[in-house]
Amino acid sequence: MEKKKYASYAEIEKDLEILKLEKEINYQKLVLSVQKTKESLAPDKMVSNFIGSYTEYFSNNYTKILQRAIPYVIGWFINRKRG
């Protein structure tokens, strides 16, 4: 890394202020990330996320499931014993 040469104290103060603000932004991002992680690990969120992922999976693949299940159902009706 190349050392930066400053011509005045004002430039140093400006860079220090920028670094201070970047540090604060990164800290707030970290705090928000920890807070979101805590919320996602709450029992009610875990259950809703679990159920939501399965409902999303089945709603997107509903036609595929039907296409695979219908031949079995038709075969069962045809091959069942009449009595």
C-alpha positions in Angstrom: 0.0 0.0 0.0 1.3 3.4 -1.0 1.7 6.0 1.7 -0.3 9.1 1.1 1.4 12.5 1.5 -0.7 15.3 3.0 -0.2 18.9 2.3 -2.2 20.2 5.2 -3.8 19.2 8.5 -7.2 19.8 6.8 -6.6 16.9 4.5 -5.7 14.6 7.4 -8.8 15.7 9.3 -10.9 15.0 6.2 -9.5 11.5 5.8 -9.9 10.8 9.5 -13.5 11.9 9.3 -14.1 9.6 6.3 -12.5 6.7 8.1 -14.6 7.4 11.2 -17.8 7.4 9.1 -16.8 4.2 7.3 -16.1 2.6 10.7 -19.6 3.6 12.0 -21.3 2.4 8.8 -19.6 -1.0 9.1 -20.4 -1.2 12.8 -24.1 -0.5 12.1 -24.1 -3.1 9.3 -22.7 -5.6 11.8 -25.3 -4.7 14.4 -28.1 -5.1 11.9 -26.8 -8.4 10.7 -26.7 -9.8 14.3 -30.2 -8.5 14.9 -31.6 -10.1 11.7 -29.8 -13.4 12.7 -31.4 -13.3 16.1 -34.8 -12.6 14.6 -34.4 -15.5 12.1 -33.5 -17.9 14.9 -36.6 -17.1 16.9 -38.9 -20.2 17.2 -41.9 -18.6 15.5 -39.7 -17.4 12.6 -38.1 -20.8 12.2 -41.5 -22.5 11.9 -42.9 -19.9 9.5 -39.7 -20.1 7.4 -39.9 -23.9 7.4 -43.5 -24.0 6.4 -43.1 -21.2 3.9 -40.3 -22.9 2.1 -42.3 -26.1 1.6 -45.4 -24.3 0.5 -43.4 -22.3 -2.0 -41.8 -25.6 -3.2 -45.1 -27.3 -3.7 -46.9 -24.3 -5.2 -44.1 -24.0 -7.8 -44.0 -27.7 -8.6 -47.8 -28.4 -8.4 -48.1 -29.2 -12.1 -45.1 -31.5 -12.0 -46.5 -33.4 -9.0 -49.8 -33.8 -10.7 -48.2 -35.0 -14.0 -46.4 -37.7 -12.0 -49.3 -38.7 -9.7 -52.1 -38.9 -12.3 -50.7 -42.0 -14.1 -50.4 -43.8 -10.8 -54.0 -42.9 -9.8 -55.4 -43.9 -13.2 -53.4 -47.2 -13.0 -54.8 -47.9 -9.6 -58.4 -47.4 -10.8 -57.8 -49.6 -13.8 -56.1 -52.4 -11.8 -58.2 -52.5 -8.7 -60.2 -55.5 -8.1 -63.9 -55.2 -8.7 -65.9 -56.8 -6.2 
